[in-house]
């Protein structure tokens, strides 16, 4: 993978989090009916419950969120090492 495709995949790895927040906002406005109750939750409660259950589904049933977090950490570590290596080379050239 070249640098451009790595950067694009890094940006794409934030899409599940954006969808999670947008879904939470949707359910806070239009209400969220809990899985084990007949009550509709609005506002912060609806946001909180929907985000909790969707996060649970994206973590346990389909491990999307853990894979995204792992990819983001790996990308940032590799990028930091590359930048640090470039800075070390520049310092050596100056001396």
C-alpha positions as CSV (number, residue, x, y, z in Angstrom):
1,X,0.0,0.0,0.0
2,X,1.3,3.4,-0.8
3,X,1.0,6.5,1.4
4,X,-2.1,7.8,-0.3
5,X,-4.1,4.6,0.0
6,X,-3.1,4.3,3.7
7,X,-4.2,7.8,4.4
8,X,-7.5,7.2,2.6
9,X,-8.1,4.0,4.6
10,X,-7.3,5.9,7.8
11,X,-9.9,8.5,7.0
12,X,-12.5,5.8,6.0
13,X,-11.9,4.0,9.3
14,X,-13.7,6.9,11.0
15,X,-17.0,6.2,9.1
16,X,-18.4,3.7,11.7
17,X,-17.9,6.3,14.5
18,X,-19.6,9.0,12.5
19,X,-22.5,6.6,11.7
20,X,-22.7,5.7,15.4
21,X,-23.0,9.4,16.4
22,X,-25.5,10.2,13.6
23,X,-27.7,7.2,14.5
24,X,-27.6,8.3,18.2
25,X,-28.7,11.8,17.2
26,X,-31.5,10.3,15.1
27,X,-32.8,8.2,18.0
28,X,-32.5,11.1,20.4
29,X,-34.9,13.1,18.2
30,X,-37.3,10.4,17.1
31,X,-37.1,8.1,20.1
32,X,-35.5,4.8,20.7
33,X,-37.5,1.8,21.9
34,X,-35.4,-0.4,24.1
35,X,-34.9,-4.1,23.2
36,X,-36.4,-5.3,26.4
37,X,-39.0,-2.6,27.1
38,X,-41.9,-1.0,25.5
39,X,-40.8,2.5,26.5
40,X,-39.7,5.1,24.0
41,X,-36.6,7.0,25.1
42,X,-36.0,10.6,23.8
43,X,-33.2,13.0,24.2
44,X,-30.0,12.0,26.0
45,X,-31.6,8.7,27.1
46,X,-32.4,7.7,23.6
47,X,-29.0,8.8,22.4
48,X,-27.2,6.9,25.2
49,X,-29.2,3.7,24.8
50,X,-28.9,3.6,21.0
51,X,-25.2,4.3,21.0
52,X,-24.7,1.6,23.7
53,X,-26.6,-1.1,21.8
54,X,-25.1,-0.3,18.4
55,X,-21.6,-0.2,19.9
56,X,-22.2,-3.5,21.5
57,X,-23.4,-4.9,18.1
58,X,-20.4,-3.4,16.2
59,X,-18.0,-4.8,18.8
60,X,-19.4,-8.3,19.6
61,X,-21.4,-9.4,16.6
62,X,-19.5,-7.7,13.8
63,X,-16.1,-6.6,15.1
64,X,-15.9,-3.4,13.1
65,X,-15.0,-0.9,15.8
66,X,-12.1,-2.9,17.3
67,X,-10.6,-3.4,13.8
68,X,-10.9,0.4,13.1
69,X,-9.3,1.3,16.4
70,X,-6.4,-1.2,15.8
71,X,-5.9,0.2,12.2
72,X,-5.9,3.8,13.5
73,X,-3.3,3.0,16.2
74,X,-1.1,1.1,13.8
75,X,-1.3,3.9,11.2
76,X,-0.4,6.6,13.7
77,X,2.5,4.6,15.1
78,X,4.0,3.9,11.7
79,X,3.4,7.5,10.6
80,X,5.1,8.8,13.8
81,X,8.1,6.5,13.2
82,X,8.4,7.6,9.6
83,X,8.3,11.3,10.6
84,X,10.8,10.7,13.4
85,X,13.1,8.8,11.0
86,X,13.0,11.7,8.5
87,X,13.8,14.2,11.3
88,X,16.7,12.1,12.5
89,X,18.1,12.0,8.9
90,X,17.8,15.7,8.6
91,X,19.7,16.3,11.8
92,X,22.5,14.0,10.7
93,X,22.8,15.9,7.4
94,X,23.0,19.2,9.1
95,X,25.9,18.1,11.3
